[in-house]
């Protein structure tokens, strides 16, 4: 029996991020052919050489007969290092690479890394099972397997022609979701391929420029199956261009609305689209059908650059879409790229203005530095100019180990996503921090929306790029460039803007909203540092005289207005003064991750309990606060605070 664990190596993340959809799709096909399959996720962060060895040992414990790696640019070095360790420990086991990165670099991969035996290019739902069947034979015939690259007996590399992408995706089995931890949401493979020709993107090449979607019925069947089996009602639709086929979108939405009305099952979902492939009618229908978030790649605010990169969007339409999405409670994510080689300062300024306008309209804006992916037109034209400085785009990994760095430096054409392209419009450090500043605007989404009427007129004729460069010059004269705290920078800039324009006196509500978003941003920052420096505390039972240890990731916030009524994103983005409630309100803010802060309305009694928290024994704490609660009530409350991350329980010293 063949037992092929399919590998998806990356740095250790939360289980919520572990959704290797391509692997699960292939795994389901393998299972139909009586193969036993295991999807492996490394249990350690892959930094040191021993980490890759440990991952290899963990994989080999399953006694596999064949091992397959799904690869993309950011995981390629780690995938190769794990594969190298596997081949050293078990040279007889065939290793297969697939996925976008390996597909593009099949020849270079086999030429430079002898421990890789096969590369399967393109969609491998059918070809991977074919390869397994052939390798089980005494004399396998590999020449007929579409997209397979391998070494012949003479050592020459043979590349089989791709015979075309899968035409009918409905014929594929449902992905093997049972191979991953149970999640609160699922990613659905609703379609593949993109017909557009953006010069920086490798998607169209991997899917052979063939756009396809599953039928609305098939997608509904998968959603209902997930609901009945796992009670899942939240989905991410995996397709770069979900809204290209209007008839398909309306058919799917009508079916989802019908299910909500007839069966009482209300699904929510997210998707990706282009701003020229949606309109108000479609967005309203999508909202009624459960759409909550849409990701739009805008890329540049310059009309000329839109043509050069072959995106060909009318950026002004993005502003209309942002208004429609906001009014209808759909979160719009707008993505931009900076650092195109042809981009002038004037054009970069247009991109910054577009990103700012969208942020003021309530959209979540993000920026990435240009990443040159192998096989793309922009890579072919500019790869010889790439530079390496050990600082990676947010499209790539943030941290790489010494072994990965060595490999990346040795093969720049293979690992180009870890390099950068110098441009005239902005220098390297400025690019890095400009990206961080724009991406951190999400922390102040509500504040910026309320300030939009004050800001919009002021940025019409302002050179935002030069403004940023001047600000960058100021903040780097007294601060090391690698230690600039971006959330603190945002707080200072927004606060100074409100003081200069006397905005707090004109809009007293803004103070509460700004304070709420400021503390949330800082707590998320503290959470990240706390996770790094705080050793894992051994969880103990809350019995006997245990010790209470408060964490630094929470804050008591006192406001003059009820936040539920004044925070725009929670209040239909309205400024209805009739809904405002003035008084004294208490909230507990707790960072639960690097990107999420919980807000909990809190009573005066709980405020007393929180203010009296310190590192002390349970008995002493009970004595300290017994005037407001019984011992039983205090214990139950402390357990709740532990679940939230406000306190930890340790052994009594």
Backbone torsions as a table, in degrees:
resi	resn	phi	psi	omega
1	UNK	NA	128.7	177.6
2	UNK	-78.1	134.7	-179.6
3	UNK	-127.4	86.4	-175.6
4	UNK	-97.1	98.3	172.6
5	UNK	-67.0	131.2	178.0
6	UNK	-97.7	129.3	-169.0
7	UNK	-103.4	139.8	175.9
8	UNK	-131.7	79.7	-171.6
9	UNK	-83.4	129.2	171.4
10	UNK	-158.6	171.9	179.6
11	UNK	-60.6	151.4	-176.7
12	UNK	-58.1	129.1	179.8
13	UNK	-133.6	175.9	176.0
14	UNK	-70.6	155.5	-176.5
15	UNK	-64.9	-23.2	179.7
16	UNK	-63.2	-25.2	-179.3
17	UNK	-87.1	-5.8	-173.0
18	UNK	-90.1	89.3	-179.1
19	UNK	-139.5	70.8	-178.5
20	UNK	-77.6	78.5	-169.5
21	UNK	-59.3	-42.6	179.7
22	UNK	-60.2	-41.4	178.8
23	UNK	-64.9	-41.8	-178.1
24	UNK	-66.2	-33.5	177.8
25	UNK	-66.5	-45.8	178.1
26	UNK	-65.5	-40.8	-178.7
27	UNK	-58.7	-39.3	-179.3
28	UNK	-65.1	-37.2	176.6
29	UNK	-66.2	-40.7	178.4
30	UNK	-62.4	-40.7	-179.6
31	UNK	-64.0	-35.8	177.4
32	UNK	-63.5	-24.5	178.1
33	UNK	-95.7	23.2	174.6
34	UNK	67.2	25.6	174.3
35	UNK	-93.9	145.0	172.7
36	UNK	-92.8	132.8	-172.2
37	UNK	-128.6	142.1	173.0
38	UNK	-133.1	130.5	174.0
39	UNK	-96.9	123.5	-173.8
40	UNK	-106.0	135.7	172.2
41	UNK	-121.7	127.1	179.5
42	UNK	-55.2	141.2	-179.0
43	UNK	-94.1	-3.7	178.5
44	UNK	-127.6	156.2	172.8
45	UNK	-70.5	129.0	-173.4
46	UNK	-85.0	94.7	-178.9
47	UNK	-125.4	-56.1	-176.2
48	UNK	-90.5	162.8	178.6
49	UNK	-59.1	-36.6	179.5
50	UNK	-66.3	-25.6	178.0
51	UNK	-66.2	-41.2	179.1
52	UNK	-69.0	-36.5	177.4
53	UNK	-65.0	-42.0	179.1
54	UNK	-63.2	-42.1	178.3
55	UNK	-61.2	-42.1	179.4
56	UNK	-63.1	-42.4	179.3
57	UNK	-64.2	-41.9	178.7
58	UNK	-60.0	-41.7	-179.9
59	UNK	-65.7	-43.7	-175.9
60	UNK	-71.0	-17.1	175.9
61	UNK	-61.9	-23.7	179.7
62	UNK	-80.0	-2.4	-178.6
63	UNK	51.7	56.8	-177.5
64	UNK	-74.0	153.6	173.8
65	UNK	-98.3	-18.1	178.6
66	UNK	-158.9	143.9	-177.0
67	UNK	-127.7	129.1	179.2
68	UNK	-117.1	137.9	177.7
69	UNK	-111.3	128.5	168.2
70	UNK	-90.8	127.0	-172.0
71	UNK	-124.5	146.6	165.2
72	UNK	-143.1	176.1	-164.9
73	UNK	-56.5	-44.1	-172.1
74	UNK	-74.4	-20.0	-179.8
75	UNK	-102.3	-0.6	-171.7
76	UNK	-62.3	-46.4	178.9
77	UNK	-60.3	-43.9	-179.6
78	UNK	-64.8	-40.0	178.5
79	UNK	-59.7	-45.2	-179.1
80	UNK	-65.3	-39.3	-179.0
81	UNK	-69.3	-36.5	175.0
82	UNK	-67.0	-44.9	-180.0
83	UNK	-59.9	-39.1	179.1
84	UNK	-61.7	-42.2	179.0
85	UNK	-67.6	-39.0	178.1
86	UNK	-61.3	-46.1	-178.2
87	UNK	-65.5	-33.7	177.2
88	UNK	-66.7	-40.7	-177.3
89	UNK	-82.4	-31.5	-176.9
90	UNK	-141.9	74.5	-173.7
91	UNK	-63.6	-17.4	-177.0
92	UNK	-80.7	-14.0	-176.0
93	UNK	-85.2	122.8	177.7
94	UNK	-65.6	140.3	178.2
95	UNK	-119.2	126.6	-177.4
96	UNK	-116.9	132.2	174.0
97	UNK	-108.4	140.9	175.4
98	UNK	-146.4	-169.6	-178.5
99	UNK	92.0	174.9	-173.3
100	UNK	-57.4	-47.1	-175.0
101	UNK	-67.6	-46.6	179.6
102	UNK	-65.9	-35.1	179.9
103	UNK	-60.8	-42.5	-178.8
104	UNK	-73.3	-32.4	-172.0
105	UNK	-112.8	34.0	-175.4
106	UNK	-58.0	-51.4	-177.0
107	UNK	-64.3	-46.8	-178.9
108	UNK	-64.3	-36.0	179.6
109	UNK	-65.5	-48.5	-179.3
110	UNK	-68.9	-30.8	-179.5
111	UNK	-72.0	-36.3	-172.9
112	UNK	-100.5	-17.9	-175.7
113	UNK	-128.9	93.3	-173.6
114	UNK	-68.7	-14.9	179.5
115	UNK	-80.2	-5.9	172.9
116	UNK	-93.7	124.9	-175.1
117	UNK	-91.4	-38.1	-175.0
118	UNK	-143.0	149.5	170.7
119	UNK	-126.8	127.9	176.8
120	UNK	-107.4	111.9	-178.2
121	UNK	-87.3	153.2	176.1
122	UNK	73.8	-162.4	-179.0
123	UNK	-71.9	123.3	-171.7
124	UNK	-108.0	16.9	-178.3
125	UNK	-57.2	-37.5	-179.8
126	UNK	-99.4	-36.1	-173.2
127	UNK	-74.4	-30.5	178.6
128	UNK	-65.4	-46.6	174.7
129	UNK	-60.8	-36.3	177.3
130	UNK	-62.1	-43.4	179.6
131	UNK	-61.5	-42.5	179.7
132	UNK	-61.6	-43.8	179.3
133	UNK	-61.4	-43.4	-178.9
134	UNK	-66.4	-41.4	-178.3
135	UNK	-67.2	-19.4	177.6
136	UNK	-78.1	-12.4	-179.3
137	UNK	-85.9	157.4	177.8
138	UNK	-65.6	-39.3	179.4
139	UNK	-126.1	82.7	-177.2
140	UNK	-68.3	142.7	174.9
141	UNK	-107.6	103.1	-174.4
142	UNK	-94.7	-9.1	-172.2
143	UNK	-70.8	-17.4	-176.4
144	UNK	-95.3	-5.8	-175.3
145	UNK	-81.2	116.8	-176.0
146	UNK	-58.9	129.7	174.4
147	UNK	76.2	5.4	-178.8
148	UNK	-82.7	133.8	172.5
149	UNK	-118.2	135.7	-176.1
150	UNK	-159.9	169.2	176.6
151	UNK	-94.4	132.3	177.6
152	UNK	-78.0	175.4	179.6
153	UNK	-59.0	-28.6	-179.9
154	UNK	-84.5	-2.4	178.9
155	UNK	92.3	-2.0	177.9
156	UNK	-77.2	149.1	178.5
157	UNK	-89.3	122.8	177.7
158	UNK	-106.8	133.7	179.9
159	UNK	-118.8	112.5	178.6
160	UNK	-78.7	142.0	-179.1
161	UNK	-67.6	141.9	173.4
162	UNK	-74.5	132.0	-177.0
163	UNK	-96.9	14.3	177.9
164	UNK	109.3	151.8	179.5
165	UNK	-74.9	163.7	179.6
166	UNK	-65.3	124.8	-174.4
167	UNK	-76.8	-51.0	-175.1
168	UNK	-109.0	100.6	-177.7
169	UNK	-69.8	-18.8	177.4
170	UNK	-63.9	-22.6	-178.6
171	UNK	-77.2	-12.6	178.4
172	UNK	-76.2	144.7	176.5
173	UNK	-70.2	162.4	177.6
174	UNK	-66.2	134.0	-179.8
175	UNK	-51.2	149.5	-175.5
176	UNK	-82.0	71.4	-176.8
177	UNK	-63.4	-21.0	-178.6
178	UNK	-67.2	-12.4	-178.5
179	UNK	-83.0	-5.4	179.2
180	UNK	-120.2	165.3	179.2
181	UNK	-59.3	153.3	177.7
182	UNK	-67.8	130.4	-177.8
183	UNK	-119.6	168.1	177.3
184	UNK	-86.0	-8.0	-179.3
185	UNK	-144.9	166.2	176.9
186	UNK	-135.9	146.7	171.1
187	UNK	-93.5	127.9	-179.0
188	UNK	-108.4	132.7	173.7
189	UNK	-79.8	91.1	-176.8
190	UNK	-91.2	-11.4	179.3
191	UNK	175.0	172.7	-177.4
192	UNK	-143.3	154.9	171.9
193	UNK	89.7	154.9	179.4
194	UNK	-141.0	130.6	-177.1
195	UNK	-84.5	-5.6	-177.0
196	UNK	-85.5	166.6	-170.1
197	UNK	-123.8	41.1	179.8
198	UNK	-56.6	132.9	-170.1
199	UNK	-70.6	-17.8	-175.2
200	UNK	-99.9	-4.6	-169.3
201	UNK	-107.2	140.4	-179.9
202	UNK	-103.7	-1.1	-176.3
203	UNK	-60.8	-46.9	-176.0
204	UNK	-62.9	-33.8	179.4
205	UNK	-69.1	-43.3	-177.9
206	UNK	-62.5	-39.8	-178.9
207	UNK	-95.6	16.7	173.7
208	UNK	57.3	35.5	176.9
209	UNK	57.4	22.8	-176.4
210	UNK	-108.4	111.6	-179.8
211	UNK	-86.6	130.6	177.9
212	UNK	-145.1	153.1	170.9
213	UNK	-133.4	151.5	170.2
214	UNK	-71.8	161.0	177.9
215	UNK	-69.6	153.6	177.6
216	UNK	-57.8	-38.8	179.9
217	UNK	-61.9	-43.9	-178.2
218	UNK	-64.1	-42.4	179.8
219	UNK	-63.4	-43.6	177.8
220	UNK	-61.3	-42.3	179.4
221	UNK	-58.9	-42.3	-179.7
222	UNK	-66.6	-38.9	179.8
223	UNK	-67.1	-43.5	179.3
224	UNK	-66.1	-37.7	177.9
225	UNK	-62.7	-43.8	178.7
226	UNK	-63.6	-36.5	179.4
227	UNK	-68.3	-46.9	-176.6
228	UNK	-71.4	-31.5	-179.1
229	UNK	-85.6	-39.1	-171.8
230	UNK	-126.8	3.7	-178.2
231	UNK	60.2	29.9	180.0
232	UNK	-87.3	130.1	178.8
233	UNK	-125.3	3.8	-177.8
234	UNK	-118.9	130.9	-173.9
235	UNK	-137.8	151.1	170.5
236	UNK	-113.8	117.9	-179.0
237	UNK	-81.7	114.2	-178.1
238	UNK	-86.2	102.1	174.8
239	UNK	-169.4	128.3	-179.0
240	UNK	-64.1	-25.9	-174.8
241	UNK	-136.6	66.7	-173.7
242	UNK	-62.4	-33.4	-170.0
243	UNK	-99.1	13.8	-177.0
244	UNK	-62.5	-41.9	-178.0
245	UNK	-96.4	101.3	-175.4
246	UNK	-60.6	-43.8	-178.6
247	UNK	-60.3	-41.7	178.8
248	UNK	-61.8	-45.9	-177.8
249	UNK	-61.1	-45.3	-178.7
250	UNK	-67.9	-37.7	178.0
251	UNK	-63.0	-46.6	179.7
252	UNK	-63.0	-45.4	-178.8
253	UNK	-62.4	-41.6	179.2
254	UNK	-63.0	-37.8	178.4
255	UNK	-67.6	-40.1	179.1
256	UNK	-66.4	-39.4	177.3
257	UNK	-64.7	-39.8	179.0
258	UNK	-63.4	-40.9	178.2
259	UNK	-62.8	-40.6	178.7
260	UNK	-62.5	-41.6	-176.3
261	UNK	-77.5	-36.9	-175.1
262	UNK	-92.9	-33.4	-176.1
263	UNK	-110.7	-9.4	179.4
264	UNK	73.1	17.5	178.9
265	UNK	-101.4	115.1	-178.1
266	UNK	-107.8	107.1	179.2
267	UNK	-86.9	149.5	170.3
268	UNK	-121.5	150.0	-175.6
269	UNK	-156.7	162.8	177.3
270	UNK	-125.9	162.0	179.8
271	UNK	-157.6	176.3	174.8
272	UNK	-119.2	147.8	-177.1
273	UNK	-157.4	175.0	171.2
274	UNK	-108.4	148.9	-177.4
275	UNK	-68.8	-20.0	177.7
276	UNK	-91.5	6.4	178.4
277	UNK	-120.5	22.8	172.5
278	UNK	-139.1	158.2	171.6
279	UNK	-144.6	177.7	-176.1
280	UNK	-59.8	-44.2	-179.4
281	UNK	-58.0	-45.7	-179.1
282	UNK	-66.7	-43.6	-178.5
283	UNK	-62.8	-39.4	177.5
284	UNK	-64.5	-40.1	178.0
285	UNK	-66.0	-42.5	178.8
286	UNK	-62.2	-41.1	178.5
287	UNK	-61.3	-46.3	179.3
288	UNK	-61.6	-28.2	-177.7
289	UNK	-88.9	0.1	174.6
290	UNK	111.9	2.9	179.3
291	UNK	-66.9	128.6	-178.4
292	UNK	-116.1	-28.6	-177.6
293	UNK	-140.7	140.0	174.2
294	UNK	-132.1	131.9	177.4
295	UNK	-99.0	124.9	178.6
296	UNK	-118.8	127.3	172.3
297	UNK	-89.2	108.7	179.2
298	UNK	-92.8	-46.2	172.8
299	UNK	77.8	-49.8	-178.5
300	UNK	-149.4	148.2	177.3
301	UNK	-92.8	1.4	-177.2
302	UNK	-95.0	130.0	178.4
303	UNK	-62.7	-41.9	-179.7
304	UNK	-65.2	-42.5	-180.0
305	UNK	-67.9	-33.0	176.2
306	UNK	-57.0	-38.9	179.9
307	UNK	-75.1	-40.8	-177.9
308	UNK	-62.5	-42.5	-178.5
309	UNK	-87.4	1.9	176.9
310	UNK	61.4	30.4	171.9
311	UNK	-82.5	-41.7	171.3
312	UNK	58.5	46.6	177.7
313	UNK	-102.8	150.0	168.6
314	UNK	-91.7	102.8	-171.0
315	UNK	-61.9	-30.0	-179.2
316	UNK	-59.6	-27.1	178.9
317	UNK	-68.1	-25.9	178.3
318	UNK	-61.3	-34.0	179.7
319	UNK	-68.7	-38.5	176.8
320	UNK	-64.5	-44.3	179.7
321	UNK	-62.6	-39.2	-179.9
322	UNK	-61.6	-42.5	178.7
323	UNK	-64.5	-43.4	180.0
324	UNK	-63.1	-45.3	-179.2
325	UNK	-63.0	-45.2	-177.4
326	UNK	-63.3	-48.2	-177.7
327	UNK	-61.1	-31.9	-177.0
328	UNK	-100.5	14.9	173.7
329	UNK	61.1	38.7	169.3
330	UNK	-107.4	124.9	179.0
331	UNK	-76.0	122.8	178.8
332	UNK	-98.6	125.5	172.5
333	UNK	-104.1	122.7	-178.6
334	UNK	-116.4	120.7	-174.6
335	UNK	-109.1	137.9	178.7
336	UNK	-127.1	158.8	175.5
337	UNK	-124.1	133.5	174.8
338	UNK	-117.8	149.9	177.4
339	UNK	103.9	19.3	174.1
340	UNK	-64.8	140.4	-174.1
341	UNK	-61.3	-31.1	-178.1
342	UNK	-87.9	-2.9	-171.7
343	UNK	-74.8	124.6	176.5
344	UNK	-89.2	170.5	177.1
345	UNK	-61.0	-38.9	179.5
346	UNK	-62.1	-40.2	-178.9
347	UNK	-74.0	-36.5	175.2
348	UNK	-64.3	-36.7	177.1
349	UNK	-61.0	-38.9	177.9
350	UNK	-64.8	-37.6	177.8
351	UNK	-64.7	-43.4	178.9
352	UNK	-62.8	-40.2	179.7
353	UNK	-65.2	-42.1	178.7
354	UNK	-62.3	-43.8	179.1
355	UNK	-63.1	-39.8	-179.8
356	UNK	-68.0	-44.0	179.8
357	UNK	-60.1	-42.8	179.8
358	UNK	-66.3	-37.9	177.3
359	UNK	-63.8	-39.5	178.5
360	UNK	-67.2	-23.1	179.0
361	UNK	-90.2	6.4	175.9
362	UNK	95.5	-0.8	179.0
363	UNK	-76.2	152.6	173.2
364	UNK	-91.0	109.5	-176.5
365	UNK	-99.3	146.3	177.5
366	UNK	-143.5	153.7	-179.6
367	UNK	-131.1	140.9	172.0
368	UNK	-123.8	145.7	169.7
369	UNK	-70.5	148.7	178.1
370	UNK	-56.9	131.1	175.1
371	UNK	-117.5	125.7	-179.0
372	UNK	-88.6	110.3	-179.3
373	UNK	-94.1	134.8	179.2
374	UNK	-54.3	140.7	176.6
375	UNK	91.2	-12.3	-179.2
376	UNK	-86.4	154.8	178.1
377	UNK	-56.7	-39.8	-177.9
378	UNK	-68.5	-30.9	175.4
379	UNK	-67.5	-46.0	-178.4
380	UNK	-59.1	-33.8	-176.4
381	UNK	-86.2	-22.0	-169.9
382	UNK	-133.0	4.6	-172.3
383	UNK	-64.7	-24.4	-178.9
384	UNK	-72.3	-13.6	-178.6
385	UNK	-95.3	-0.3	-175.2
386	UNK	-64.9	146.5	178.3
387	UNK	-127.2	156.8	179.4
388	UNK	-125.5	130.2	176.8
389	UNK	-134.4	9.6	178.6
390	UNK	79.3	3.4	178.6
391	UNK	-111.4	124.6	-168.9
392	UNK	-107.1	151.4	173.4
393	UNK	-63.4	153.6	176.1
394	UNK	-68.5	-10.4	171.9
395	UNK	-72.0	-23.7	-177.0
396	UNK	-105.7	-165.6	179.5
397	UNK	-78.7	153.1	176.3
398	UNK	-86.3	-32.7	-175.5
399	UNK	-132.6	133.7	173.9
400	UNK	-129.4	146.1	177.6
401	UNK	-77.8	172.7	-177.1
402	UNK	-60.7	-39.6	-179.6
403	UNK	-65.8	-39.8	178.0
404	UNK	-65.7	-42.5	-179.8
405	UNK	-59.7	-42.8	178.5
406	UNK	-58.6	-45.0	-178.5
407	UNK	-66.4	-43.3	-179.3
408	UNK	-61.1	-42.4	179.9
409	UNK	-67.9	-33.4	-176.0
410	UNK	-74.5	-32.0	-174.5
411	UNK	-126.5	71.3	-176.7
412	UNK	-61.1	-32.8	-178.6
413	UNK	-73.7	-20.7	177.7
414	UNK	-86.8	-38.3	-175.3
415	UNK	-111.1	42.7	-175.2
416	UNK	-62.4	-23.7	-178.8
417	UNK	-68.0	-13.0	177.7
418	UNK	-94.7	2.0	179.9
419	UNK	-106.5	171.9	176.8
420	UNK	-131.9	157.1	180.0
421	UNK	-106.9	112.8	177.8
422	UNK	-62.4	138.9	178.4
423	UNK	-131.5	162.5	-176.5
424	UNK	-81.5	-27.9	-171.0
425	UNK	-72.8	-25.0	-175.5
426	UNK	-159.0	139.9	-177.8
427	UNK	-83.6	174.6	-170.6
428	UNK	-61.8	-49.5	-178.4
429	UNK	-65.6	-39.7	178.6
430	UNK	-62.5	-41.3	178.2
431	UNK	-59.6	-45.8	-176.9
432	UNK	-60.6	-46.7	-176.5
433	UNK	-80.6	-26.6	173.2
434	UNK	-62.7	-42.3	177.1
435	UNK	-61.5	-45.0	-179.7
436	UNK	-63.0	-40.5	-178.5
437	UNK	-65.6	-46.3	179.4
438	UNK	-64.1	-43.1	-177.3
439	UNK	-67.9	-24.3	177.9
440	UNK	-85.2	-2.1	176.5
441	UNK	-63.0	-22.8	-179.3
442	UNK	-61.4	-26.7	178.9
443	UNK	-64.8	-25.1	-174.4
444	UNK	-119.4	36.1	-176.1
445	UNK	-58.8	-46.1	-178.0
446	UNK	-73.2	-38.9	177.9
447	UNK	-61.5	-45.9	-179.3
448	UNK	-63.8	-37.7	179.1
449	UNK	-62.5	-43.9	179.6
450	UNK	-67.8	-32.5	179.8
451	UNK	-82.9	-3.7	-172.0
452	UNK	-56.5	-39.8	-178.9
453	UNK	-66.0	-26.9	177.7
454	UNK	-82.7	-32.6	-172.2
455	UNK	-87.0	-40.4	-170.8
456	UNK	-53.8	-48.3	-178.9
457	UNK	-65.3	-30.0	-176.0
458	UNK	-77.7	-19.3	-177.7
459	UNK	-101.9	0.8	-177.0
460	UNK	-59.8	-44.2	-175.8
461	UNK	-116.5	20.3	-178.5
462	UNK	-95.3	138.4	173.8
463	UNK	-81.0	93.2	-175.3
464	UNK	-64.4	-35.3	179.5
465	UNK	-63.6	-46.0	179.3
466	UNK	-66.6	-36.3	176.6
467	UNK	-60.6	-44.4	177.7
468	UNK	-63.4	-44.6	-178.1
469	UNK	-62.4	-39.1	177.0
470	UNK	-63.8	-43.2	179.2
471	UNK	-65.5	-40.4	179.6
472	UNK	-62.0	-39.3	178.3
473	UNK	-61.5	-40.0	-178.9
474	UNK	-68.0	-48.5	-173.5
475	UNK	-73.6	-19.0	-179.9
476	UNK	-95.6	-2.6	176.7
477	UNK	-77.6	-29.2	-178.2
478	UNK	-112.7	-5.2	-176.4
479	UNK	-128.8	136.9	173.8
480	UNK	-59.9	138.4	-174.7
481	UNK	-59.0	-33.0	-177.6
482	UNK	-81.5	-0.6	-174.8
483	UNK	-121.4	14.3	179.4
484	UNK	-68.3	125.3	179.6
485	UNK	-90.7	104.6	-172.8
486	UNK	-65.7	-45.3	176.9
487	UNK	-57.2	-40.3	177.9
488	UNK	-65.1	-35.9	177.3
489	UNK	-63.5	-44.2	177.8
490	UNK	-60.4	-44.1	-179.1
491	UNK	-59.2	-45.2	-179.1
492	UNK	-63.7	-45.7	-177.3
493	UNK	-64.0	-46.9	-178.7
494	UNK	-65.8	-42.6	-179.6
495	UNK	-62.5	-44.6	178.7
496	UNK	-62.8	-38.2	179.3
497	UNK	-63.4	-42.5	-179.0
498	UNK	-69.0	-37.2	178.2
499	UNK	-66.5	-45.9	-178.0
500	UNK	-60.9	-36.6	-176.8
501	UNK	-101.0	9.2	176.9
502	UNK	53.8	41.6	-172.5
503	UNK	-77.2	-32.0	-179.4
504	UNK	-62.3	-33.7	178.2
505	UNK	-74.6	-29.8	179.5
506	UNK	-81.1	-28.0	-177.1
507	UNK	-142.7	90.1	-174.2
508	UNK	-68.3	-20.8	180.0
509	UNK	-67.3	-30.8	-174.5
510	UNK	-58.8	-29.8	-179.7
511	UNK	-60.7	-44.6	179.8
512	UNK	-66.9	-42.3	-178.1
513	UNK	-67.0	-42.7	179.3
514	UNK	-64.6	-41.7	178.3
515	UNK	-62.2	-43.5	179.4
516	UNK	-59.9	-48.2	-177.6
517	UNK	-72.8	-31.6	177.7
518	UNK	-64.1	-51.4	-178.5
519	UNK	-66.6	-35.4	177.6
520	UNK	-61.9	-44.9	179.6
521	UNK	-62.7	-43.3	-179.0
522	UNK	-67.7	-38.7	179.6
523	UNK	-65.8	-38.6	176.8
524	UNK	-63.8	-37.6	177.0
525	UNK	-65.5	-43.5	178.4
526	UNK	-63.7	-39.2	179.6
527	UNK	-57.1	-44.0	-178.7
528	UNK	-61.0	-45.8	179.4
529	UNK	-67.9	-39.8	-178.8
530	UNK	-61.6	-40.4	179.8
531	UNK	-63.8	-32.3	-178.0
532	UNK	-77.6	-39.3	-172.8
533	UNK	-97.6	-19.4	-175.9
534	UNK	-88.9	118.5	176.9
535	UNK	-64.2	150.1	179.7
536	UNK	-60.6	119.5	179.7
537	UNK	-81.0	129.8	179.5
538	UNK	-66.8	125.1	-179.3
539	UNK	-72.9	129.5	179.0
540	UNK	-124.3	162.3	177.7
541	UNK	-73.1	143.0	178.4
542	UNK	-82.8	72.9	179.6
543	UNK	-142.5	153.9	-176.7
544	UNK	71.2	-157.5	-177.3
545	UNK	-99.5	68.9	179.5
546	UNK	-75.1	170.8	-178.5
547	UNK	-106.1	141.5	178.7
548	UNK	-99.9	131.4	178.6
549	UNK	-126.9	105.7	178.4
550	UNK	-66.6	146.2	175.4
551	UNK	-95.8	165.6	-179.7
552	UNK	-93.4	13.2	-169.8
553	UNK	-101.7	24.0	-180.0
554	UNK	-137.7	162.8	-177.0
555	UNK	-154.3	140.4	171.4
556	UNK	-87.6	126.1	179.1
557	UNK	-115.2	125.4	175.8
558	UNK	-108.0	127.6	-177.7
559	UNK	-123.5	161.9	177.5
560	UNK	-94.7	-8.6	178.9
561	UNK	-132.5	152.6	176.9
562	UNK	-73.6	113.8	-173.1
563	UNK	-59.8	-35.2	-179.2
564	UNK	-58.3	-23.1	-176.5
565	UNK	-99.5	-12.2	-174.6
566	UNK	-119.6	-15.8	179.6
567	UNK	-73.8	114.7	-172.1
568	UNK	-54.3	-45.3	-176.1
569	UNK	-67.7	-16.1	178.3
570	UNK	-102.9	-2.7	-171.8
571	UNK	-129.0	40.1	179.3
572	UNK	58.6	24.6	178.0
573	UNK	55.1	34.7	-178.8
574	UNK	-103.7	158.7	174.8
575	UNK	-118.7	46.6	-175.8
576	UNK	-80.5	108.5	-176.5
577	UNK	-65.8	-20.4	179.7
578	UNK	-68.2	-20.9	-178.0
579	UNK	-90.0	-10.3	-176.0
580	UNK	-72.6	134.2	177.8
581	UNK	-123.4	118.1	-178.3
582	UNK	-97.7	146.2	-179.0
583	UNK	166.6	-150.7	174.6
584	UNK	-122.0	120.2	-175.5
585	UNK	-127.0	141.7	-179.0
586	UNK	-116.0	138.3	178.7
587	UNK	-134.9	144.9	170.7
588	UNK	-102.2	120.3	175.2
589	UNK	-102.3	128.1	-179.7
590	UNK	-134.5	122.3	174.4
591	UNK	-75.8	124.4	-179.9
592	UNK	-108.2	-6.7	174.0
593	UNK	-162.2	-178.7	178.5
594	UNK	-69.5	-15.0	-174.7
595	UNK	-128.4	8.6	-177.5
596	UNK	-142.0	133.0	176.9
597	UNK	-126.4	125.2	178.6
598	UNK	-84.4	144.6	175.6
599	UNK	-120.8	126.1	-175.8
600	UNK	-128.3	122.3	176.2
601	UNK	-64.1	132.7	-168.5
602	UNK	-129.5	143.0	-179.9
603	UNK	-83.9	166.3	178.9
604	UNK	-64.3	-31.6	177.7
605	UNK	-65.5	-43.4	179.0
606	UNK	-67.3	-32.9	176.3
607	UNK	-61.7	-41.6	177.0
608	UNK	-60.8	-44.6	179.4
609	UNK	-63.6	-40.5	-179.2
610	UNK	-67.8	-42.4	-177.5
611	UNK	-67.3	-21.4	-179.0
612	UNK	-97.2	5.2	176.2
613	UNK	-70.6	136.5	172.8
614	UNK	-161.5	175.0	-178.1
615	UNK	-78.2	98.9	-178.0
616	UNK	-155.3	171.6	-178.3
617	UNK	-75.0	158.4	179.3
618	UNK	-59.5	-43.6	-178.6
619	UNK	-60.7	-44.5	-179.6
620	UNK	-65.8	-35.9	179.3
621	UNK	-67.2	-40.4	177.9
622	UNK	-59.7	-43.4	178.6
623	UNK	-62.4	-33.5	-176.1
624	UNK	-72.3	-32.6	-172.5
625	UNK	-121.7	13.8	-172.9
626	UNK	-64.8	-16.9	-179.6
627	UNK	-71.3	-14.7	-178.8
628	UNK	-113.0	-13.6	-177.2
629	UNK	-158.0	154.2	176.8
630	UNK	-78.3	167.0	179.6
631	UNK	-60.1	-40.2	179.7
632	UNK	-64.1	-44.0	179.2
633	UNK	-62.8	-41.1	-179.2
634	UNK	-64.0	-42.1	-179.8
635	UNK	-63.6	-44.7	178.3
636	UNK	-62.3	-40.2	179.6
637	UNK	-66.2	-42.2	179.2
638	UNK	-63.2	-38.1	177.4
639	UNK	-62.6	-39.3	177.7
640	UNK	-65.0	-41.5	178.8
641	UNK	-65.5	-32.4	177.2
642	UNK	-67.6	-40.9	178.3
643	UNK	-62.2	-34.0	179.7
644	UNK	-78.4	-19.7	-178.0
645	UNK	96.6	13.0	179.5
646	UNK	-76.5	-36.7	-179.8
647	UNK	-134.7	161.2	169.5
648	UNK	-121.7	152.9	176.3
649	UNK	-106.3	130.3	177.9
650	UNK	-127.9	167.2	178.6
651	UNK	-65.3	145.3	176.8
652	UNK	-65.0	127.7	-179.8
653	UNK	-75.9	NA	NA
